Amino acid sequence: MILPRLLLLFSCAWLASGCATYHVYQFKGPLEMGNQPLTEWETKTLHALGWGAMRQDLPVDNCKLGNGTRTGIEEVRARHNVGTTLAAIFTLGFWQPLKVSWRCARPAPIGGVLEPPQ
């Protein structure tokens, strides 16, 4: 009698959890060029414990040129899948993993003539 209820509970959790991807990006980019990232996607799984009391932050250190000049972040994706959602459900939210991906932006083009203020 307990096994059918557990299967029903597991099935409901599986169907309700699903997958979710949040994608943050710069609309059209500079000079209407669209998204033209400098790097490929980097991905890291972050963990939060104790309902967010202890969390793993993500310092991005790969968005820089060879001379050390830093560029911005072009796009960010945060992903939940069935496994990470089930981990949060079964631990009652104590442990919440999250997969985060990012790409770096190209540096702004240098050039043009600056007009003095009128």
C-alpha positions in Angstrom: 0.0 0.0 0.0 2.9 2.3 0.7 4.7 1.6 -2.6 1.8 2.9 -4.8 1.6 6.1 -2.8 5.4 6.6 -3.1 5.2 6.0 -6.8 2.4 8.5 -7.1 4.3 11.0 -5.0 7.4 10.5 -7.1 5.5 10.8 -10.4 3.8 14.0 -9.3 7.1 15.5 -8.2 8.7 14.5 -11.5 6.0 16.0 -13.6 5.7 19.2 -11.5 9.4 19.9 -11.4 10.3 19.9 -15.1 13.1 22.0 -16.4 13.6 25.7 -16.4 16.1 27.9 -18.1 16.4 31.7 -17.5 18.4 33.5 -20.2 19.6 37.0 -19.6 21.2 38.8 -22.6 21.8 42.2 -24.0 19.1 43.1 -26.6 20.7 43.9 -30.0 24.0 44.7 -28.5 26.2 47.7 -29.3 25.6 49.5 -32.6 22.7 47.1 -33.5 25.3 44.3 -34.1 23.4 41.7 -32.1 25.0 39.3 -29.6 28.6 38.6 -30.6 30.3 37.0 -27.6 34.1 36.9 -27.1 34.2 33.5 -25.5 32.3 30.2 -25.6 29.9 29.2 -22.8 31.5 28.5 -19.4 29.4 26.5 -17.0 29.5 25.9 -13.3 27.1 24.3 -10.8 26.5 26.4 -7.8 25.2 25.2 -4.4 23.1 26.9 -1.7 22.8 25.2 1.7 20.7 26.0 4.7 17.9 27.7 2.7 20.4 30.2 1.2 22.3 30.9 4.5 25.5 29.5 2.9 25.8 30.0 -0.8 28.4 29.5 -3.4 29.0 32.8 -5.4 30.4 32.9 -8.9 33.3 35.2 -9.4 33.8 35.5 -13.2 37.5 35.9 -14.0 37.7 34.8 -17.6 36.2 38.0 -19.1 39.4 39.8 -19.9 41.7 40.4 -22.8 45.3 39.4 -23.1 46.5 42.7 -21.7 44.3 42.4 -18.6 41.5 44.7 -19.8 38.2 43.4 -18.5 35.2 43.0 -20.7 31.6 42.6 -19.6 29.4 39.6 -19.6 27.3 39.1 -22.8 24.9 36.4 -21.7 23.9 34.5 -18.6 21.9 31.3 -18.3 20.6 29.8 -15.1 19.2 26.3 -15.3 17.1 23.9 -13.2 16.5 20.4 -14.3 14.6 17.5 -12.9 17.6 16.3 -10.8 18.3 19.7 -9.2 14.7 20.3 -8.5 14.3 16.8 -6.9 17.3 17.5 -4.8 15.7 20.7 -3.5 12.4 18.9 -2.9 13.8 15.9 -1.1 15.9 18.0 1.2 13.0 20.4 1.8 15.0 23.2 0.2 18.1 22.8 2.5 20.3 22.0 -0.6 19.6 23.8 -3.9 22.0 23.2 -6.8 21.8 25.5 -9.8 23.7 25.3 -13.1 24.9 28.7 -14.3 26.5 29.4 -17.8 27.9 32.7 -19.1 29.7 34.1 -22.1 31.9 37.2 -22.2 31.2 40.2 -24.4 33.5 41.6 -27.0 35.2 44.9 -26.1 33.6 48.0 -27.5 35.0 49.1 -30.8 37.6 51.9 -30.5 37.4 54.7 -33.1 35.4 57.6 -34.2 35.7 61.3 -33.5 34.5 62.8 -30.2 32.8 66.1 -30.6 33.4 68.7 -28.0 30.3 69.6 -25.9 28.3 72.5 -27.2 
